[in-house]
């Protein structure tokens, strides 16, 4: 019984770590896109978008 619980816990930990890795990657991608948008706006004298 305890062995099955350990397997479930290990599986949930892996899912949590995988989800966290995806969140980190998306946050990095978002930061890069925001940076590129600012550079684009500066280069083209475009007023910043209203969020």
N, C-alpha and C positions, 0 to 999 in steps of 0.2 A: 504493500500500500504506500509506504513512504517513498519507495523507488519511483512509483508513478507520479507522485506529487513533485518529486525532484525533477523528473522529465518535463512536467508541465511548467514548473518554475523556470527551468533552463530555456525552454522554448519561448516563454513570455519575455524573458530577459533578452533573448536574441531578437525577437520582434521589436522590443523597445529600442534596442541599440540600432537596429536597421532603420527604424522610423526616425530616430534622432540624427543619424547620419544623413538621411534624406533632407531633414529640416535644415541642417547645417549647410548642405550643398545648395539648397534653395535660397537660404539667406545670403550666401556668398554670391550666387547668381543675381539676386535682386540688387545687392550692393553694386555689382559691376554694371548692371543695366542703369541704375540710378546715376552712377558716375558717367557712363556714356551719354545719358540724356543731358546731364548738365554740360558736358563738353560740347555736345551738339548744339544746345541752346546758346552757349557762349559763342561758338563759331558762326552761328547763323543769326545772332542777335534776336533770338526768339524769346519772347517773354515766357517765364516759367509757367507750366501748367498749374491750374488750380486743382488741388487735390481735395 
